[in-house]
Amino acid sequence: MEKPFPAYTGEDSFIFVSYAHEDDALVYPELQRLKDRGFNVWYDEGISPGSEWTDALASAIERCDVFLYFVSPRSVASEHCQRELNFSLDQGCTLLVVHLEETEIPRALRLSFGNRQAIIKHELSDEVYAAKLFSGVGDQTGRSDFVSTAPLRASGSKHRSAIVGLGLAALAILVVAAIFLFRSPTSPSDHADVAIAVLPLVNMSADPSNEYFSDGVSAEILNSLVRTNTLPVIARTSSFQFKGKSLSVQEIASELNVTHLLEGSVQKVGNQVRITAQLVDGVTGVQLWSESYTRELVNIFALQDEIATAIVKEIQVHVEGVPIGREPSLRTRVVDEAAYDTYLRAKRQLQLSNPSQKEAIDLFQQAVELDPEFADAWVGLARAQMSWNTWAGIPPAQGAPQIKRALRRALDLEPDNAEALAWLGMTRALIDWEWQEGSALLERAVRLSPQDGEIQSTYATYLRLTHQPGALDAMEKAYRLDPLSPEVAINYAVALLIGGRQLDAQRIMASFLVTAAEQRNDIAASTIYIVARNLDLAEQHLEKAKAVWGADHQRVMLVEYRLARARRPASRKLYGAGATEANGERVCAVR
């Protein structure tokens, strides 16, 4: 199709237009409409699909006043359009989105749009559409009829201004405020029913290998929400299981039993990071709040604490009856950028298979060498050492001194670091046999961070292993905060078995997700089903374990022996003399 006019090349204000070339017939009339109205318009004038990114494109995007993106099924599938959009967001351009046709928007693109303006052309009359379009782009004589939520560019244009950096904890507590201040009519009326999950933020950086960074920032936002002590926050183990899965907001919220979800994107450019966050109602799927933040990494701690304090006060003013935890103490020191990046890489390794724990140890060690006052990196070092010692068969007493040194260093830096307190408590109680000190440390950790699913699970495990009252209640809360964690599900099922609730234990075991990365769960599941007398299910899980571990693996052979013994008529004696009635059926209790 013949192009309507040459692209604008002057120095005055202009609009950059991004579109799919297959949409020429739809887009060219819109370009002519804008030009007839007096707007300067830059478009690529026939760069064919598959051609290389050019300096002319980049320069035009950098200099434009409005980035106009025409949405269609072809444009959302276009690599060129996606590249132009990402570059415009990186430059802080004012974004206006026009939907030419009804189009299913991929999640990553939806997060890029955030709460920017959108005009749905195919739902409007031509007169109404034209008015919205002209109002949206404004004119080029100094008047601006639109309100942009995109951050202004930091340098390189006469329209740019300084970017105010905001921190992760600020974002976290602002989310809490938004939940209660902008709750939809379908949300629970009682604040006690409210819970939130943080989904993995989409990596919008040009380098796909930066995914460790987006995942790490997601976890940090989650931890910041936990530290507000305001509402239940689903643990990372559960919420990250939905990464890359095509499920609706409502389906995910139902799986996790939450009322709200936080989703978004992360884009890392040099020493700056841009975070787009969206708070979504888990019942209706409606977006309640959205915002974009750009900041420098070096001031992450001070910025997040300063904004967090302000938002906590806003919640106290506007939301009656919402429990507000302690305000975070303002941390004025800056974080070493290299240390923070290395820390996130180490956390990524810590989530992988056990052999990766050795690399995690090395990375955490690098992080604390780069920034010796980075408390969370010291905690990570201790956690990686614990995992590696277990995998490598290092006796607990032999590995404990290194672990305790790292945890105590973290507590010297941050006396109220709940994670460090919890793991030091477990080490003192179960390795050093200092029960009183260990118990006190664990109890303090739970008091400081009652909504932390991992800390709650650690404490519940301690109570169960030491046969103390309250173990089942603690494990039930841990399961509520981390419902899809295989480890938590197994521990909860064991606690239920000890309490004589065999059918409930079977229900829990049937509910959690068993993945290839968690092969040990089939062995644990088989053992629990044997004890619960569901021998057919036990055998099914045993066969899965054989396929992964091999039939001659020691643990597999042990479970196979137990199953064979359990099928004998007199096998109930193997599982304790006591028997209880649960849910109307006679079952055998574990002693």
Phi, psi and omega per residue, in radians:
M1 nan 2.437 -3.092
E2 -1.189 2.395 -3.098
K3 -1.272 2.479 -3.002
P4 -1.275 -0.558 -3.096
F5 -2.975 2.831 3.101
P6 -1.189 2.596 3.105
A7 -1.186 2.581 -3.138
Y8 -1.213 2.404 -3.115
T9 -2.271 0.170 -3.081
G10 -1.433 -2.933 -3.065
E11 -1.785 -0.073 -3.135
D12 -1.395 3.098 3.114
S13 -1.081 2.544 3.120
F14 -2.707 2.905 3.124
I15 -1.844 2.294 2.997
F16 -1.651 2.288 -3.101
V17 -1.954 2.202 3.088
S18 -1.979 2.250 -3.080
Y19 -2.786 2.896 3.060
A20 -1.519 2.389 -3.092
H21 -1.120 -0.421 3.079
E22 -1.176 -0.238 -3.113
D23 -1.737 0.345 -3.117
D24 -0.860 -0.819 -3.058
A25 -1.120 -0.474 3.115
L26 -1.511 -0.615 -2.994
V27 -1.508 -0.703 -3.045
Y28 -1.002 -0.703 3.059
P29 -1.063 -0.570 3.122
E30 -1.237 -0.636 3.081
L31 -1.104 -0.762 3.131
Q32 -1.127 -0.643 3.117
R33 -1.054 -0.771 -3.136
L34 -1.171 -0.746 -3.139
K35 -1.133 -0.713 3.126
D36 -1.098 -0.489 3.136
R37 -1.389 -0.204 3.100
G38 1.879 0.129 3.133
F39 -1.497 2.500 2.967
N40 -1.457 2.326 -3.027
V41 -2.233 2.235 3.009
W42 -1.903 2.243 3.008
Y43 -2.489 2.914 -2.893
D44 -1.363 -0.154 3.066
E45 0.935 0.702 2.947
G46 1.808 0.450 2.968
I47 -1.158 2.060 -3.000
S48 -1.315 2.670 3.079
P49 -0.981 2.365 3.123
G50 1.637 -0.165 3.124
S51 -1.303 2.854 -3.036
E52 -1.363 2.681 3.005
W53 -1.084 2.355 -3.064
T54 -2.019 2.754 3.061
D55 -1.099 -0.547 3.138
A56 -1.094 -0.742 3.091
L57 -1.075 -0.864 -3.104
A58 -1.066 -0.760 -3.136
S59 -1.109 -0.708 3.138
A60 -1.127 -0.708 3.127
I61 -1.152 -0.728 3.141
E62 -1.066 -0.601 -3.023
R63 -1.655 -0.219 -3.021
C64 -1.219 2.737 3.066
D65 -1.625 -0.528 3.111
V66 -2.404 2.321 3.031
F67 -1.764 1.903 -3.073
L68 -1.745 2.053 -3.062
Y69 -1.963 2.055 3.116
F70 -1.599 2.090 -3.045
V71 -1.664 2.289 3.019
S72 -2.698 2.944 3.074
P73 -1.004 -0.528 3.131
R74 -1.307 -0.693 -3.079
S75 -1.254 -0.622 -3.139
V76 -1.244 -0.338 3.099
A77 -1.627 -0.069 -3.059
S78 -1.483 2.171 3.093
E79 -1.123 -0.650 3.131
H80 -1.116 -0.791 3.132
C81 -1.090 -0.732 3.130
Q82 -1.101 -0.695 -3.135
R83 -1.154 -0.747 3.100
E84 -1.085 -0.746 -3.128
L85 -1.112 -0.821 -3.140
N86 -1.063 -0.714 3.138
F87 -1.150 -0.661 3.129
S88 -1.152 -0.694 3.107
L89 -1.151 -0.674 3.103
D90 -1.083 -0.603 -3.138
Q91 -1.468 -0.090 3.138
G92 1.319 0.461 -3.116
C93 -1.145 2.635 2.978
T94 -1.256 2.164 -3.027
L95 -1.894 2.264 3.013
L96 -2.172 2.250 -3.061
V97 -1.958 2.242 3.097
V98 -2.103 2.120 3.123
H99 -1.573 1.918 3.132
L100 -1.338 -0.639 -3.118
E101 -2.403 2.853 3.031
E102 -1.132 2.150 -2.994
T103 -2.426 2.327 3.030
E104 -1.368 2.095 -3.057
I105 -1.609 2.119 3.058
P106 -1.030 2.658 -3.062
R107 -1.008 -0.778 -3.115
A108 -1.049 -0.698 -3.140
L109 -1.250 -0.666 3.094
R110 -1.054 -0.679 3.107
L111 -1.203 -0.591 3.087
S112 -1.113 -0.720 3.141
F113 -1.120 -0.636 -3.125
G114 0.942 -2.319 -3.129
N115 -1.821 0.469 3.079
R116 -1.164 2.861 -3.131
Q117 -1.144 2.536 3.068
A118 -2.448 2.363 3.113
I119 -2.008 2.134 -3.100
I120 -1.659 1.526 -3.024
K121 -1.041 -0.753 -3.019
H122 -1.237 -0.101 3.093
E123 -1.835 -0.018 -3.023
L124 -2.024 2.695 2.967
S125 -1.212 2.793 -3.090
D126 -1.096 -0.643 -3.124
E127 -1.162 -0.802 -3.131
V128 -1.177 -0.705 3.131
Y129 -1.068 -0.811 -3.109
A130 -1.059 -0.718 3.134
A131 -1.103 -0.730 3.117
K132 -1.160 -0.700 -3.136
L133 -1.103 -0.867 -3.109
F134 -1.139 -0.664 3.103
S135 -1.174 -0.624 -3.092
G136 -1.186 -0.718 -3.102
V137 -1.511 -0.356 -3.094
G138 1.235 3.077 3.064
D139 -1.846 3.086 -2.985
Q140 -1.840 0.432 -3.127
T141 -1.858 0.200 3.112
G142 1.973 -0.342 3.100
R143 -1.481 2.461 3.081
S144 -2.209 1.977 -3.089
D145 -1.593 0.042 -3.119
F146 -2.006 2.757 3.072
V147 -1.984 1.991 -3.091
S148 -1.653 2.358 3.028
T149 -1.680 -0.049 3.128
A150 -1.318 2.495 3.101
P151 -1.160 2.514 3.101
L152 -1.242 2.667 -3.128
R153 -1.202 2.579 -3.017
A154 -1.419 -0.518 -3.076
S155 -2.795 2.835 2.958
G156 1.630 0.058 3.120
S157 -2.578 2.630 -3.125
K158 -1.195 -0.215 -3.102
H159 -1.730 0.042 -3.004
R160 -1.542 2.740 3.070
S161 -2.555 3.029 -3.069
A162 -1.177 2.506 3.107
I163 -1.681 2.255 3.095
V164 -1.529 2.111 -3.108
G165 -1.404 2.400 3.080
L166 -2.169 2.640 -2.994
G167 -1.766 2.995 -3.074
L168 -1.169 -0.775 -3.133
A169 -1.147 -0.607 3.063
A170 -1.028 -0.852 3.104
L171 -1.000 -0.762 -3.098
A172 -1.058 -0.855 -3.047
I173 -1.309 -0.541 3.043
L174 -1.089 -0.628 3.061
V175 -1.055 -0.786 3.112
V176 -1.010 -0.788 3.129
A177 -1.081 -0.750 -3.108
A178 -1.100 -0.644 3.125
I179 -0.996 -0.821 -3.032
F180 -1.487 -0.507 -3.104
L181 -1.433 -0.525 -3.036
F182 -2.117 0.580 -3.116
R183 -1.129 2.389 -3.141
S184 -1.365 2.825 -3.115
P185 -1.024 -0.429 -3.096
T186 -1.521 -0.108 3.140
S187 -1.324 2.737 -3.120
P188 -1.032 2.466 3.126
S189 -1.384 -0.385 -3.140
D190 -1.664 2.166 -3.106
H191 -1.082 -0.367 -3.128
A192 -1.169 -0.350 -3.123
D193 -1.511 -0.177 -3.016
V194 -1.373 2.365 3.056
A195 -2.587 2.724 -3.055
I196 -2.380 2.621 3.010
A197 -2.205 2.491 3.100
V198 -1.812 2.013 3.102
L199 -1.445 2.695 3.138
P200 -1.023 2.243 3.110
L201 -1.224 2.486 -3.110
V202 -1.329 2.338 3.096
N203 -1.349 1.926 -3.139
M204 -1.774 0.105 3.112
S205 -1.225 2.745 -3.132
A206 -1.170 -0.462 -3.107
D207 -1.673 1.983 3.138
P208 -1.051 -0.427 -3.132
S209 -1.205 -0.165 3.095
N210 -1.339 0.128 -3.117
E211 -1.071 -0.547 3.066
Y212 -1.009 -0.600 -3.110
F213 -1.259 -0.796 3.141
S214 -1.134 -0.700 3.083
D215 -1.116 -0.729 -3.136
G216 -1.121 -0.742 3.106
V217 -1.133 -0.668 3.084
S218 -1.002 -0.822 -3.139
A219 -1.135 -0.618 3.133
E220 -1.183 -0.685 3.062
I221 -1.098 -0.755 3.088
L222 -0.998 -0.817 -3.137
N223 -1.131 -0.617 3.090
S224 -1.136 -0.693 3.068
L225 -1.095 -0.734 3.115
V226 -1.018 -0.748 -3.050
R227 -1.208 -0.235 3.069
T228 -1.247 -0.319 -3.122
N229 0.954 0.590 -3.039
T230 -1.815 -0.632 -3.087
L231 -2.720 2.777 3.114
P232 -1.083 2.350 3.118
V233 -2.161 2.120 -3.107
I234 -1.150 2.398 -3.061
A235 -1.208 2.774 -3.096
R236 -1.000 -0.711 -3.084
T237 -0.952 -0.681 -3.118
S238 -1.457 -0.846 -3.028
S239 -1.182 -0.520 -3.114
F240 -1.386 -0.119 3.100
Q241 -1.204 -0.231 -3.111
F242 -1.684 0.125 3.134
K243 -1.100 2.199 3.094
G244 1.369 0.077 -3.126
K245 -1.704 2.445 -3.098
S246 -1.556 1.329 3.094
L247 -2.126 2.602 3.103
S248 -1.276 2.841 3.084
V249 -0.993 -0.760 -3.112
Q250 -1.108 -0.676 3.140
E251 -1.146 -0.750 3.133
I252 -1.146 -0.778 3.137
A253 -1.059 -0.669 3.119
S254 -1.159 -0.747 3.132
E255 -1.048 -0.689 -3.067
L256 -1.626 -0.114 -3.137
N257 1.020 0.902 3.117
V258 -2.169 2.839 3.126
T259 -1.705 -0.363 -3.078
H260 -2.447 2.637 3.072
L261 -2.219 2.493 3.003
L262 -1.942 2.147 3.091
E263 -2.279 2.956 -3.127
G264 2.965 -2.771 -3.113
S265 -2.537 2.804 3.112
V266 -2.304 2.367 3.062
Q267 -2.318 2.078 -3.123
K268 -1.785 2.185 3.119
V269 -2.337 1.863 -3.123
G270 1.088 -2.219 -3.140
N271 -1.689 0.268 3.094
Q272 -2.065 2.698 3.099
V273 -2.370 2.374 3.075
R274 -1.923 2.208 3.133
I275 -2.040 2.184 2.987
T276 -1.903 2.185 -3.094
A277 -2.165 2.480 3.125
Q278 -2.339 2.245 3.072
L279 -1.707 2.183 -3.024
V280 -2.135 2.401 3.047
D281 -1.247 2.138 -3.085
G282 -1.274 -0.274 3.132
V283 -1.530 -0.834 -3.060
T284 -1.704 -0.348 -3.046
G285 1.384 0.102 -3.103
V286 -1.372 2.384 3.069
Q287 -1.336 2.140 -3.096
L288 -1.623 -0.509 -3.017
W289 -2.831 2.517 3.094
S290 -2.618 2.507 3.124
E291 -2.736 2.705 3.077
S292 -2.066 2.477 -3.122
Y293 -2.274 2.405 3.021
T294 -2.226 2.316 -3.111
R295 -2.691 2.882 3.014
E296 -1.536 2.512 -3.069
L297 -1.167 -0.521 -2.990
V298 -1.122 -0.462 -3.073
N299 -1.813 0.397 -3.029
I300 -1.010 -0.762 -3.046
F301 -1.216 -0.914 -3.103
A302 -1.079 -0.728 -3.109
L303 -1.163 -0.757 -3.089
Q304 -1.177 -0.643 -3.128
D305 -1.257 -0.694 -3.138
E306 -1.083 -0.833 -3.136
I307 -1.233 -0.631 3.134
A308 -1.027 -0.762 3.138
T309 -1.064 -0.753 -3.130
A310 -1.128 -0.724 -3.102
I311 -1.232 -0.673 3.090
V312 -0.985 -0.742 3.132
K313 -1.123 -0.648 3.110
E314 -1.131 -0.680 3.115
I315 -1.096 -0.760 -3.120
Q316 -1.088 -0.576 -3.117
V317 -1.302 -0.721 -2.947
H318 -1.711 -0.395 -3.030
V319 -2.019 1.921 -3.134
E320 -1.401 2.282 3.034
G321 1.537 -0.110 3.116
V322 -1.360 2.176 -3.130
P323 -1.207 2.204 3.124
I324 -1.934 2.177 3.138
G325 -1.362 -2.939 -3.121
R326 -1.135 2.533 3.047
E327 -1.301 2.448 3.101
P328 -1.181 2.366 3.081
S329 -1.248 2.445 -3.042
L330 -1.230 2.128 3.092
R331 -1.737 2.007 -3.017
T332 -1.619 -0.259 -3.107
R333 -1.291 2.707 3.099
V334 -1.658 2.754 3.115
V335 -1.744 2.450 3.061
D336 -1.197 2.190 -3.064
E337 -1.043 -0.769 -3.135
A338 -1.134 -0.648 3.124
A339 -1.141 -0.732 -3.126
Y340 -1.148 -0.750 3.117
D341 -1.106 -0.762 3.118
T342 -1.128 -0.655 3.103
Y343 -1.053 -0.774 3.131
L344 -1.177 -0.627 3.070
R345 -1.116 -0.712 -3.141
A346 -1.133 -0.715 3.122
K347 -1.101 -0.621 3.099
R348 -1.103 -0.779 3.127
Q349 -1.120 -0.595 -3.120
L350 -1.122 -0.455 -3.135
Q351 -1.477 -0.159 -3.082
L352 -1.543 -2.973 -3.070
S353 -1.118 2.808 -3.005
N354 -0.964 -0.682 3.115
P355 -1.028 -0.406 -3.141
S356 -1.286 -0.194 -3.114
Q357 -1.125 -0.525 3.121
K358 -1.113 -0.754 3.083
E359 -1.156 -0.634 3.090
A360 -1.077 -0.721 3.103
I361 -1.022 -0.818 -3.121
D362 -1.071 -0.732 -3.123
L363 -1.208 -0.756 3.081
F364 -1.072 -0.671 3.112
Q365 -1.089 -0.711 3.081
Q366 -1.099 -0.709 -3.113
A367 -1.087 -0.768 -3.117
V368 -1.295 -0.426 3.039
E369 -1.261 -0.654 3.091
L370 -1.234 -0.619 -3.121
D371 -2.468 1.510 -3.069
P372 -1.086 -0.232 -3.124
E373 -1.768 0.291 -3.130
F374 -1.547 1.600 -3.012
A375 -1.045 -0.786 -3.096
D376 -1.110 -0.525 3.093
A377 -1.207 -0.624 3.064
W378 -1.126 -0.709 3.089
V379 -1.106 -0.766 3.111
G380 -1.045 -0.678 3.104
L381 -1.065 -0.763 3.116
A382 -1.121 -0.730 -3.135
R383 -1.113 -0.751 3.132
A384 -1.122 -0.666 3.104
Q385 -1.130 -0.679 3.091
M386 -1.060 -0.850 -3.103
S387 -1.108 -0.764 -3.124
W388 -1.140 -0.734 -3.140
N389 -1.047 -0.710 3.117
T390 -1.133 -0.794 -3.115
W391 -1.150 -0.714 -3.058
A392 -1.470 -0.065 3.125
G393 1.298 0.439 3.105
I394 -1.324 2.224 -3.127
P395 -0.971 2.405 -3.097
P396 -0.934 -0.749 -3.115
A397 -1.110 -0.551 -3.127
Q398 -1.287 -0.665 -3.103
G399 -1.522 -0.269 -3.034
A400 -1.061 -0.723 -3.086
P401 -0.973 -0.769 3.110
Q402 -1.092 -0.742 -3.124
I403 -1.093 -0.806 -3.108
K404 -1.150 -0.643 3.112
R405 -1.072 -0.769 -3.137
A406 -1.138 -0.751 -3.121
L407 -1.183 -0.680 3.124
R408 -1.206 -0.596 3.062
R409 -1.112 -0.714 3.093
A410 -1.071 -0.716 -3.122
L411 -1.288 -0.483 3.010
D412 -1.090 -0.648 -3.131
L413 -1.405 -0.698 -3.128
E414 -2.383 1.589 -3.082
P415 -1.016 -0.403 -3.118
D416 -1.800 0.401 3.087
N417 -1.266 1.794 -2.996
A418 -1.099 -0.660 -3.124
E419 -1.130 -0.744 3.112
A420 -1.124 -0.702 3.115
L421 -1.087 -0.764 -3.091
A422 -1.109 -0.827 -3.081
W423 -1.302 -0.547 3.025
L424 -1.167 -0.649 3.097
G425 -1.087 -0.769 3.101
M426 -1.097 -0.716 -3.131
T427 -1.140 -0.786 -3.130
R428 -1.157 -0.650 -3.069
A429 -1.368 -0.814 -2.949
L430 -1.704 -0.240 3.102
I431 -1.944 -0.796 -3.134
D432 -1.525 -0.171 -3.118
W433 1.085 0.459 3.044
E434 -1.644 1.373 -2.982
W435 -1.087 -0.775 -3.047
Q436 -1.138 -0.816 3.125
E437 -1.155 -0.759 -3.133
G438 -1.065 -0.775 3.134
S439 -1.091 -0.736 -3.134
A440 -1.106 -0.712 3.125
L441 -1.134 -0.746 3.130
L442 -1.131 -0.759 3.136
E443 -1.108 -0.652 3.102
R444 -1.162 -0.691 3.110
A445 -1.061 -0.756 -3.134
V446 -1.162 -0.672 3.112
R447 -1.130 -0.692 -3.117
L448 -1.258 -0.583 -3.054
S449 -2.399 1.219 -3.043
P450 -1.207 -0.284 -3.121
Q451 -1.750 0.180 3.132
D452 -1.533 1.943 -3.065
G453 -1.089 -0.665 -3.113
E454 -1.214 -0.730 3.111
I455 -1.153 -0.708 3.118
Q456 -1.090 -0.709 3.113
S457 -1.159 -0.712 3.114
T458 -1.070 -0.785 3.137
Y459 -1.135 -0.735 3.139
A460 -1.112 -0.697 3.102
T461 -1.090 -0.715 3.095
Y462 -1.070 -0.797 3.139
L463 -1.086 -0.680 -3.138
R464 -1.182 -0.790 -3.097
L465 -1.154 -0.494 -3.121
T466 -1.740 0.151 3.058
H467 0.974 0.769 -3.140
Q468 -1.750 2.673 3.110
P469 -1.150 2.675 3.119
G470 1.585 -0.036 -3.095
A471 -1.093 -0.771 -3.081
L472 -1.162 -0.734 3.117
D473 -1.100 -0.723 3.130
A474 -1.136 -0.707 3.140
M475 -1.205 -0.596 3.094
E476 -1.115 -0.701 3.101
K477 -1.176 -0.696 3.105
A478 -1.056 -0.720 3.131
Y479 -1.145 -0.633 3.084
R480 -1.097 -0.665 -3.104
L481 -1.459 -0.303 -3.095
D482 -2.523 1.130 -2.942
P483 -1.221 -0.341 -3.095
L484 -1.885 0.183 3.083
S485 -1.378 2.091 3.115
P486 -1.014 -0.731 -3.107
E487 -1.094 -0.794 3.139
V488 -1.144 -0.740 3.140
A489 -1.067 -0.754 3.141
I490 -1.117 -0.806 3.137
N491 -1.104 -0.667 3.110
Y492 -1.162 -0.725 3.114
A493 -1.086 -0.712 3.094
V494 -1.078 -0.760 3.129
A495 -1.083 -0.686 3.102
L496 -1.148 -0.700 3.101
L497 -1.072 -0.778 3.133
I498 -1.065 -0.570 3.103
G499 -1.440 0.065 3.098
G500 1.444 0.211 -3.087
R501 -1.795 1.228 -3.026
Q502 -1.142 -0.727 -3.128
L503 -1.149 -0.663 3.077
D504 -1.128 -0.661 3.108
A505 -1.091 -0.740 3.111
Q506 -1.098 -0.691 3.131
R507 -1.084 -0.756 3.133
I508 -1.132 -0.765 -3.121
M509 -1.105 -0.557 -3.121
A510 -1.333 -0.267 -2.992
S511 -1.618 -0.442 -3.033
F512 -1.508 2.803 -3.068
L513 -1.551 2.211 3.083
V514 -1.813 2.048 -3.090
T515 -2.002 2.918 -3.119
A516 -1.078 -0.486 -3.126
A517 -1.369 -0.107 -3.098
E518 -2.168 0.982 -3.031
Q519 -1.073 -0.555 -3.086
R520 -1.079 -0.336 -3.085
N521 -1.178 -0.541 3.103
D522 -1.168 -0.618 3.082
I523 -1.182 -0.787 3.120
A524 -1.116 -0.767 3.136
A525 -1.077 -0.756 3.133
S526 -1.043 -0.761 3.138
T527 -1.080 -0.771 -3.122
I528 -1.149 -0.714 3.124
Y529 -1.169 -0.539 3.059
I530 -1.106 -0.857 -3.132
V531 -1.090 -0.630 -3.127
A532 -1.435 0.030 3.068
R533 1.229 0.355 3.019
N534 -1.739 1.369 -2.935
L535 -1.266 -0.515 3.122
D536 -1.144 -0.788 3.094
L537 -1.141 -0.654 3.096
A538 -1.026 -0.722 -3.123
E539 -1.216 -0.629 3.094
Q540 -1.050 -0.788 3.138
H541 -1.227 -0.564 3.094
L542 -1.115 -0.696 3.126
E543 -1.141 -0.660 3.080
K544 -1.111 -0.718 3.129
A545 -1.132 -0.667 3.104
K546 -1.075 -0.699 -3.111
A547 -1.114 -0.493 -3.095
V548 -1.652 -0.830 -3.029
W549 -1.564 -0.478 -3.025
G550 1.742 2.514 -3.064
A551 -1.174 -0.361 -3.096
D552 -1.676 0.125 3.081
H553 -1.176 2.454 -3.022
Q554 -1.027 -0.765 -3.107
R555 -1.209 -0.649 3.095
V556 -1.111 -0.766 -3.141
M557 -1.111 -0.651 3.124
L558 -1.121 -0.792 3.126
V559 -1.137 -0.683 3.118
E560 -1.076 -0.699 3.095
Y561 -1.104 -0.761 3.140
R562 -1.098 -0.702 -3.138
L563 -1.141 -0.721 3.109
A564 -1.086 -0.735 3.118
R565 -1.155 -0.652 -3.103
A566 -1.163 -0.446 -3.125
R567 -1.397 -0.157 3.075
R568 -1.311 2.589 -3.096
P569 -0.977 -0.622 -3.067
A570 -1.629 0.266 -2.978
S571 -1.239 -0.311 -3.126
R572 -1.033 -0.466 -3.131
K573 -1.129 -0.418 -3.116
L574 -1.176 -0.383 -2.987
Y575 -1.918 0.438 3.053
G576 1.861 2.629 -3.102
A577 -1.392 -0.406 -3.072
G578 -1.355 2.517 3.044
A579 -2.362 2.493 -3.118
T580 -2.275 2.889 3.056
E581 -1.739 2.185 3.113
A582 -2.353 2.187 3.099
N583 0.956 0.608 3.038
G584 1.463 0.014 -3.137
E585 -2.100 2.568 3.090
R586 -1.407 2.137 -3.121
V587 -2.321 2.898 -3.097
C588 -1.772 2.247 -3.135
A589 -1.532 2.587 3.125
V590 -1.560 2.395 3.095
R591 -2.022 nan nan
